[in-house]
Amino acid sequence: MTTPLACVRQLATRLVERPSDLDPLLDQVADRPFVLLGEASHGTAEFYRLRAEITRRLIEDKGFEAVLVEADWPDMLRLNRFVTGDSQDTLLEAFDDFQRFPQWMWRNDEVRDFVLWLRDYNASLDDPQVGERQQDAASVGMYGMDIYSLHRSAEAVIAYLEGVDPEQAERARRGYACLDHRGDPFHYGRNVAFGLSPSCEEASIELLTGLMNKASDYLDADGRRAVAEQFFAEQNARVVVNAEAYYRAMFTSRVDTWNLRDEHMTDTLKELHYHLIHQGRKGKVVVWAHNSHLGDARGTEMGWGRQQHNVGQLARQRFGNRQVLLIGFTTHTGHVSAARDWDAPVQHRWVRPSLADSYERLFHQSGLDRFYLPLESNRADPLKARLLERAIGVIYRPETERASHYFRASLPAHFDGIFHLDETAAVSPFDRGDAWQKEDIPDTYPFGV
């Protein structure tokens, strides 16, 4: 009987910093239109760099047409205009809408490098022989799929309508007034839940429906850009509908807000996919988000006991297993950019070595250092045992490592493949405050406190 350790050593392909490193993954992709690339933390440089490298190959070799990331729609839309050449922003100005915590998730050197590559790639498609419209059709955009931009998305809908239908813009302004733009979305949700202010649920749904029903009228303007702007506005209106429900649900016990958030993310993936198809394209999308969103929740304790689902699971159910490839990323130790508490400054934290009885420790024990491990075949069955798997978000609390950052998983049910990078470094934020000082490994580790 093959042991889990022997299984890893037999199936893994070591990464030796050659283009061929990614060939096994590209073979798995085949003709699938959805590739979901995770990360075990929101602040590990190698995860960002490797996802960027994979995405470049997917764009150049497999014809992928969009990058959808765990960021808010209006924030990423400004960056999208930059990479598609539809902006007068400088590079750093294109990142200026990422003002909500945690800014370093997207305002970092690793994302900047990919953005520059993608802008250059799109510019290289401009062929004077075929004209600007053909170039626009081939451009690869970057989009956000998160749910937090309640007020900014409402403002974006009003701004769009002011340009195409001033009368409807005034209705939107009145309809969205109950969102109380002066306050925090959490305050809106609390006040509605406790009956202190009216709900915007009905108004937000009516405005989304009206925007979609009037699409043909608004698209009298000629060209692909008008279609794109209508789609951007519809998606902002969809964010308002779902964010309004999300913030209300935070103060009730009847609805799991995790599920609402991941349902919204999956709906955004679906809408972007069909928007591309309606433009005569293939609808091929690569997604960047945390492992906890992009692995199949049914392969973890999220699905076993908490009745939670996620984007990976929902995408498989909506589009079919053979249409979606789920790829995770893990590390054993190193450093990470993360905060100690929500809304606290980003710090350069030391990642403690992985716990015993974890997949990360198993991978460390393989001695392979950096490798890709495919998990789709029956040969990966020895890895089905439910081990620990680590997840570091924007907050890292090593003092409660087991409770805060580990969950049980059956890896072949969670992902179709894993990249393991044994020791990793922190992403480099644009905005490095005094707190971003590299945390040293204690001389007494592991014997001291």
C-alpha positions in Angstrom: 0.0 0.0 0.0 1.4 3.4 -1.0 1.9 5.8 1.9 0.9 9.5 1.6 4.6 10.5 1.6 5.5 8.0 -1.1 2.4 9.2 -3.1 3.7 12.8 -3.0 7.2 11.8 -4.1 5.8 9.7 -7.0 3.3 12.2 -8.4 5.0 15.6 -7.8 6.9 17.6 -10.4 9.6 19.7 -8.9 9.7 23.3 -9.9 13.1 24.2 -11.4 12.3 27.7 -12.7 11.8 26.7 -16.3 8.7 27.2 -18.5 8.3 23.4 -18.5 7.4 23.6 -14.8 3.9 24.6 -15.7 3.4 22.0 -18.5 1.6 19.4 -16.2 -0.9 22.1 -15.1 -1.5 23.3 -18.7 -2.1 19.7 -19.7 -4.8 19.4 -17.0 -6.4 22.7 -18.2 -6.9 21.3 -21.7 -10.0 23.1 -23.0 -11.6 24.0 -19.7 -12.9 27.6 -19.6 -12.4 28.2 -15.9 -9.2 27.9 -14.0 -9.4 28.9 -10.3 -6.0 29.8 -8.7 -5.9 30.0 -4.9 -3.5 31.1 -2.2 -3.0 30.0 1.4 -2.5 33.6 2.5 -3.3 37.0 1.1 0.3 38.2 1.6 2.7 35.7 0.2 4.9 37.0 -2.7 5.4 33.6 -4.4 1.7 32.9 -4.6 1.1 36.2 -6.4 4.1 35.6 -8.7 3.2 32.1 -9.6 -0.4 32.9 -10.2 0.8 35.7 -12.5 3.1 33.3 -14.4 0.3 30.7 -14.8 -2.1 33.4 -15.9 0.3 34.6 -18.6 0.6 31.1 -19.9 -3.2 30.7 -19.9 -3.6 33.9 -21.8 -0.9 33.3 -24.4 -1.2 29.5 -24.8 -4.9 28.8 -23.9 -6.6 32.0 -25.0 -8.0 33.1 -21.6 -9.8 36.4 -21.9 -10.3 37.8 -18.3 -8.8 37.7 -14.8 -11.4 37.8 -12.0 -10.0 38.5 -8.5 -11.0 38.7 -4.9 -11.5 42.5 -4.9 -14.4 44.9 -5.2 -15.9 45.5 -8.6 -15.5 49.4 -8.8 -11.9 49.3 -7.4 -10.7 46.7 -9.9 -12.6 48.5 -12.7 -10.2 51.4 -12.6 -7.3 49.0 -13.0 -9.2 47.3 -15.8 -9.4 50.5 -17.7 -5.6 50.9 -17.3 -4.6 47.5 -18.5 -7.0 47.7 -21.6 -5.6 51.2 -22.5 -8.8 53.0 -21.8 -7.4 55.3 -19.1 -5.2 58.4 -18.7 -4.0 57.2 -15.3 -0.4 56.6 -14.5 0.4 53.2 -13.2 0.2 54.1 -9.5 -2.9 56.2 -10.0 -4.7 53.1 -11.5 -4.3 51.5 -8.0 -5.7 54.5 -6.1 -9.2 53.1 -5.7 -7.9 50.4 -3.4 -8.4 52.4 -0.2 -10.3 49.9 1.9 -8.5 47.5 4.3 -6.5 45.4 3.4 -4.9 47.7 0.7 -1.8 45.6 0.4 -3.7 42.7 -1.1 -3.7 44.6 -4.4 -1.4 47.6 -3.8 1.8 45.6 -4.0 4.8 45.1 -6.2 3.8 41.7 -7.4 0.4 42.8 -8.7 2.0 45.9 -10.2 4.4 43.7 -12.2 1.5 41.6 -13.6 -0.5 44.7 -14.4 2.4 46.1 -16.4 2.8 42.9 -18.3 -1.0 42.7 -19.1 -1.1 46.3 -20.3 1.9 45.6 -22.6 0.2 42.4 -23.8 -3.0 44.2 -24.7 -1.1 47.1 -26.4 0.7 44.5 -28.5 -2.6 43.4 -30.0 -3.2 46.7 -31.6 -2.9 46.0 -35.3 -3.5 49.0 -37.6 -4.5 46.6 -40.3 -7.6 45.5 -38.4 -8.5 48.7 -36.5 -9.2 49.6 -32.9 -12.5 47.6 -32.5 -10.7 44.3 -33.3 -8.0 45.2 -30.7 -10.7 46.0 -28.1 -12.3 42.6 -28.7 -9.0 40.8 -28.0 -8.1 42.7 -24.8 -7.8 40.8 -21.6 -9.4 42.6 -18.6 -9.1 42.4 -14.8 -12.3 42.4 -12.8 -13.3 42.2 -9.1 -15.9 39.8 -7.7 -16.2 40.8 -4.0 -19.3 42.1 -2.3 -18.2 44.9 0.0 -18.6 48.0 -2.3 -22.2 48.8 -1.4 -21.9 52.6 -1.5 -19.3 52.9 -4.2 -21.3 50.6 -6.5 -24.5 52.6 -5.9 -22.6 55.8 -6.8 -21.2 54.2 -10.0 -24.7 53.2 -11.1 -26.0 56.8 -10.6 -22.9 58.1 -12.5 -23.6 55.8 -15.4 -27.3 56.7 -15.6 -26.5 60.4 -15.5 -24.8 59.9 -18.9 -27.5 57.8 -20.6 -30.8 58.5 -18.8 -30.8 61.5 -16.4 -34.4 60.8 -15.4 -33.6 57.3 -14.3 -30.4 58.6 -12.6 -32.7 60.8 -10.3 -34.8 57.7 -9.5 -31.7 55.8 -8.6 -30.5 58.7 -6.4 -33.8 58.6 -4.5 -33.9 54.8 -4.5 -30.4 54.4 -3.0 -31.0 57.2 -0.5 -32.0 54.6 2.2 -28.5 53.2 2.1 -27.3 56.2 4.1 -24.1 57.0 2.2 -22.8 59.0 5.2 -22.4 55.8 7.3 -20.6 52.5 7.3 -22.4 49.6 5.5 -22.3 47.7 8.8 -24.4 50.5 10.4 -26.9 50.2 7.5 -27.3 46.5 8.1 -27.6 46.9 11.9 -30.2 49.7 11.6 -32.4 47.8 9.1 -32.1 44.5 11.1 -33.3 46.3 14.3 -36.0 48.3 12.6 -34.2 51.6 13.0 -34.2 52.5 9.3 -36.0 51.3 6.2 -34.6 48.5 4.0 -33.3 49.3 0.5 -33.9 45.7 -0.7 -36.9 46.4 -2.9 -35.4 49.7 -4.4 -32.1 48.1 -5.2 -33.8 45.1 -7.0 -36.0 47.5 -9.0 -33.1 49.6 -10.1 -31.1 46.5 -11.3 -34.2 45.2 -13.1 -34.8 48.6 -14.7 -31.2 48.9 -15.8 -31.3 45.5 -17.5 -34.7 46.1 -19.1 -33.6 49.4 -20.6 -30.3 48.0 -21.9 -31.3 48.1 -25.6 -32.3 51.8 -25.2 -29.0 52.7 -23.6 -27.0 50.8 -26.2 -28.0 53.1 -29.1 -24.5 54.5 -28.7 -22.4 52.7 -31.3 -19.6 50.3 -30.4 -18.2 47.7 -28.0 -17.4 50.3 -25.4 -21.1 51.1 -24.9 -21.8 47.4 -24.3 -19.0 47.2 -21.8 -20.1 50.3 -19.9 -23.7 48.9 -19.7 -22.3 45.6 -18.4 -20.1 47.4 -15.8 -23.2 49.4 -14.6 -25.4 46.3 -14.4 -22.7 44.5 -12.3 -22.4 47.5 -10.0 -26.2 47.3 -9.5 -26.0 43.6 -8.9 -23.3 44.3 -6.2 -25.8 46.7 -4.5 -28.5 44.1 -4.4 -26.3 41.4 -3.0 -24.3 43.7 -0.7 -27.5 45.1 0.8 -28.6 41.6 1.6 -25.2 40.6 2.9 -25.0 43.5 5.4 -28.6 43.0 6.6 -27.8 39.3 7.1 -24.8 40.0 9.3 -27.3 40.9 12.1 -29.5 37.9 11.8 -28.9 34.2 12.5 -31.0 32.8 9.6 -28.5 33.3 6.8 -24.8 32.4 6.6 -23.1 35.5 5.2 -20.1 33.4 4.0 -22.6 31.6 1.6 -24.0 34.9 0.5 -20.6 36.3 -0.3 -19.5 33.2 -2.3 -22.8 33.0 -4.1 -22.2 36.6 -5.3 -18.7 35.8 -6.4 -19.9 32.8 -8.4 -22.7 34.9 -9.9 -20.1 37.5 -11.0 -18.0 34.7 -12.6 -21.1 33.5 -14.5 -22.1 37.1 -15.6 -18.5 37.8 -16.8 -18.4 34.4 -18.6 -21.6 35.1 -20.5 -20.7 38.8 -21.2 -17.6 37.6 -23.0 -19.5 35.0 -25.0 -22.1 37.6 -26.0 -19.1 39.6 -27.4 -18.2 36.6 -29.7 -15.5 35.3 -27.4 -15.0 32.0 -25.6 -15.8 33.1 -22.0 -12.5 31.8 -20.6 -11.8 33.2 -17.1 -9.0 32.7 -14.6 -9.9 33.5 -11.0 -7.5 34.6 -8.2 -8.8 34.3 -4.6 -8.0 32.5 -1.3 -7.9 28.7 -1.2 -10.9 28.8 1.2 -13.0 30.3 -1.7 -11.6 28.4 -4.6 -11.2 24.8 -3.3 -14.3 22.7 -3.2 -15.9 23.2 0.2 -17.3 19.7 0.1 -13.8 18.4 0.6 -13.3 20.3 3.9 -15.0 20.7 7.3 -16.7 23.8 5.8 -18.9 21.5 3.9 -18.9 18.5 6.3 -20.2 20.3 9.4 -20.9 24.0 8.8 -23.1 23.7 5.7 -21.0 26.3 4.0 -20.3 26.3 0.2 -17.9 28.3 -1.8 -16.9 29.5 -5.3 -15.1 26.3 -6.2 -18.0 24.1 -5.3 -20.6 26.3 -6.9 -18.6 26.7 -10.1 -18.3 22.9 -10.4 -22.1 22.5 -9.8 -23.0 25.3 -12.2 -20.6 24.5 -15.0 -19.6 20.9 -14.5 -16.5 19.3 -13.0 -14.8 18.9 -16.3 -15.2 22.6 -17.1 -13.5 23.9 -13.9 -9.9 23.4 -12.6 -9.3 24.1 -8.9 -5.6 24.8 -8.0 -4.4 25.4 -4.4 -1.2 26.8 -3.0 0.5 25.9 0.2 3.7 26.7 2.2 5.5 25.3 5.2 7.1 28.5 6.6 8.6 31.9 5.7 7.2 35.4 6.0 3.9 37.0 5.1 2.3 40.5 4.9 -0.6 40.4 7.4 -2.1 42.4 10.2 -2.7 41.4 13.8 -6.3 42.7 13.8 -8.8 44.0 11.4 -8.0 47.5 10.1 -4.6 47.4 11.8 -1.4 48.2 9.9 0.2 45.6 7.7 3.2 43.9 9.2 6.1 41.7 7.9 5.2 38.5 9.9 7.1 35.2 10.4 5.0 32.2 9.4 5.5 29.5 12.0 6.5 26.0 10.6 3.4 24.0 9.8 1.8 21.7 12.4 2.2 18.0 12.5 -0.7 16.1 11.0 -1.0 18.7 8.3 -0.6 18.5 4.5 2.0 21.2 4.7 4.1 19.2 7.1 3.7 16.1 4.8 4.9 18.2 1.8 7.8 19.5 3.9 8.8 16.0 4.8 8.9 15.0 1.1 12.1 17.0 0.8 11.0 18.2 -2.7 11.0 21.9 -1.6 8.9 23.3 -4.5 6.6 21.2 -6.6 3.3 20.8 -8.4 1.1 17.9 -7.3 -1.8 16.8 -9.6 -4.7 15.3 -7.6 -7.3 14.3 -10.2 -6.2 10.7 -10.8 -6.8 7.7 -8.6 -3.1 7.6 -7.9 -3.7 10.5 -5.4 -6.1 8.3 -3.3 -3.5 7.9 -0.5 -3.8 11.6 0.1 -7.6 11.4 0.9 -7.0 11.1 4.6 -8.4 14.1 6.5 -5.4 16.1 7.5 -5.0 19.7 8.6 -4.7 22.4 6.0 -3.5 26.0 6.8 -5.3 29.2 5.9 -3.9 32.7 6.6 -6.1 35.5 5.5 -5.3 39.2 6.0 -4.9 38.6 9.8 -2.3 36.3 11.2 -2.5 35.2 14.9 0.2 32.6 15.5 -0.6 32.6 19.2 -3.8 30.7 18.3 -2.4 29.0 15.3 -4.4 25.8 15.4 -7.7 27.4 16.1 -7.3 30.4 13.9 -5.5 29.0 10.9 -6.2 25.3 10.4 -9.1 23.2 9.2 -9.5 19.6 8.2 -9.6 18.7 4.6 -9.4 15.8 2.2 -7.0 17.3 -0.4 -8.0 15.4 -3.6 -11.6 16.4 -2.9 -10.6 20.0 -2.2 -8.4 20.6 -5.2 -7.5 19.2 -8.6 -3.8 20.2 -8.0 -1.5 21.8 -5.5 1.6 24.0 -5.8 3.7 23.7 -2.7 6.4 26.2 -2.0 8.2 25.1 1.2 9.6 28.5 2.3 8.0 31.8 1.1 8.4 35.5 1.4 6.0 38.4 2.1 4.5 40.5 -0.7 6.0 44.0 -0.9 3.2 46.6 -0.2 3.3 50.0 -1.8 2.4 51.6 1.5 4.9 50.4 4.1 4.4 52.0 7.4 6.6 51.7 10.4 4.9 48.4 11.4 6.2 46.7 8.3 9.5 45.4 9.9 10.6 41.9 9.2 9.8 39.7 12.2 12.9 37.6 13.1 12.8 34.0 14.0 13.5 33.7 17.8 16.9 32.2 18.6 15.1 29.9 21.1 12.6 28.5 18.6 11.1 25.9 18.9 12.0 25.6 22.6 11.2 29.1 23.7 7.9 30.9 23.8 
